[in-house]
Structure formats: C-alpha cells, structure tokens
Amino acid sequence: MSRSGYTDDCDGEGADLAMWRGVIASATRGKRGQRFFRDLVAALDAMPVKRLVANDFATPEGEVCALGCLARQKGAAMPAVERDEFDDIDIDYDALGATFNIAHQLAQEVMYMNDEYGSWRGAETPEQRWARMRAWAAKQIRITPDELKEDSE
C-alpha cells in the first residue's frame, strides 16, 4: 500500500470509488479546501529550491513533499509515520487532515498526486515533481467573483 492509502484494487464496488471521488471534489471546492490550495501554492512558490520528494513528508537532508512544504511554512508538526518490518506505512489520516484543516481524504489525494501520479510517465525528477504539483494545486483554485472585479481606481 502507498503512503496515500490508495490501493490498486480499489476495494469494493464502483459506487465506493465514485463516492470517494465525490468527497475529494467536495473537499476541494469547499472553503477549507480552497484555503488549503491557496496556501499550498504560496508555500511551493516560497521554496528556495523548487524540489519535492516522494514517499516521505521530509528527509533527514531537509527535502520535503508538498504536504511537508506546507507544514514547514505553517510551523506545523507532521503526524508520525509508522513503518513495519515489511515497509508498510501506517499514517493517522484524521490527524493529517486536522493538521491542514481539511478532510483527510483530500490530504490522501495530495499524497497520491505527489508520490504516484507522475510515475506512470516514467522517472520524474524532484524538480519535475515540484512543477507538476505546483500546476496541479493552482488548477484546483476557483477564482472568486471579488477576484474578477476590476480596480475602480
């Protein structure tokens, strides 16, 4: 199983997957999700070195994934990641969601996008991962009517 908790067999019927995708869509469109994505883009833009790692929140060398980048900028502690002797990962997804004030499903989706989404194209450099994640996060942001108003000055 991956860090995101997603599996290849999509346990259950198609309706379960459709419901999961609905939760992701709702969490993304909501006020908390929109604030999260705006903060994530700002955190990614503020990185001095535009690189993201996969499969970990942070490395001993100080490199981070997308969620690790945002946590570092906010001064938030990341939930513990437990690995067993088979290198299976155990993450408290509820605590992870609470760290960013988002639905845990959205946090899992961000981990999937960071770790696995780009891998179908072959090897991805940390710089390519940063560019892909920055573009994806920015695409999730919905422009508000106030942002469309022209300056009256």
N, C-alpha and C positions, 0 to 999 in steps of 0.2 A: 504494500500500500504506500502511496505517496504521502508527502508531508501535508498535502491539502485534504487528505482523507478520501479523495476520489478513487474509485476502483475501475478496472477495465470492464467488469461485467455489469455495471450499473444495476446493482442488486434490485430486484423487484420488477414490476411491470412498467410499461412505458408511461403510465399515468404518474408513477412516482417521479420519474425523470422530468416530466412536464411540470409537476408541482414544484420540484426543486428549482427548475429554470424560472418559474413564476416568482418564487421567493427571491431569487437573485435579481430579477428585473424590478420587483417592487422595492427591494432594499437599495438598489442603485438609484432609482428615481426619487426616492424619499428624501426628506430634508437632511437627515443624518448621513445618508449615502452621498448626497451631493456635496455636503461639507467635507466629508472624508476625501472624495476625489479631488476637490479643490486643494485641500491640504496636502494630499499626496503629490500632486503636480508641483506645488510650490516646494515641497521637500526635495523632490527629484531635481528640480531646477537649481536648488541651492547647493547641491552636492559639488564639492570642489573637483572631484574626479568622477566622471559620469560612467560608472560601472556598477553592475548588480550581480550578485552571486545567486546561485540556485541551491535549493535543498537545505538552506540554513537561514536563520534570522541574521546572524552575524558570525564572522570567522574570527579566530584569535588574532588575525592580522588587521582586523578592523573593517573588513569589507562587509557589506550588508545586502539583503534582498530589499524589495520595495517596501514591505512592511517594516523591516528593520530600519530603513532610511527614515520613514515617518516617525517611528518610535524614538529614534535617536534625536530627531529635531524637536519632538514634543517633550523629551526628557522622561519618556515612559519606559517602565521596565517590561520586557517581553516575558510572557509566561514560559515556564520551564518546558523544555522539550526532552522527553524521556526516550531513550533508545534501548531496546532489549538486545540480548545476545545474537539475535537474528537480524539486527539493524532495523527492526520495525520501529516506527515512530509513534509516540503517544503524545498528543497535544490536547490541552484543555481548550477546545474551540470556543466554549462560552466565555472563558476568561480572555481569550484572544479578541473576541468581538467586543467585550467590555473595555479592553484597553483602548480601542479606537472608537467606541460609542457607535458601533454598527452591528448589524445582525451577523452572527458567527458564520452564516452561510456566505456572506459577502467576503469575509476575511478568508475563508477557504477558497473562494473563487480567485481572489487576488494571488494567493499562494500557487494555485494551479496555473494561472496565467504567467506568473514569474518563473515557475520551475519547469513546466511541462509543455505549455502551448507552443512555444517556438521550436521545440525539439523535433517536431515532425519534419522540419526543413533541413535537418542535419545539425551539425555542430554550430553552436551560437556563442560568440564571444561575449564577455561581460559588458562590453560597450554596445554591442548589438542588442543585448537584453535590455539595457537601460533605455535605448532609443525606442524599442518596441513597447516596453512598459509605459514610458512617458506618453507615447502616441495613444496607446490604449486607454490610459487613465484620462487623458484630455478628451478623448472621444466620448467618455461616459458623462461628461459635464453638460448639463442642459442650461442654455443661456436663458436668463430670466428677462421678463419684459422691461424691467428697470435698466438692465444692461444694454438693451436695444435703443433706449432713448438717446436722442442726440443732445449734445450740450446746447443749452439755450443761451449761452454767452457768446 
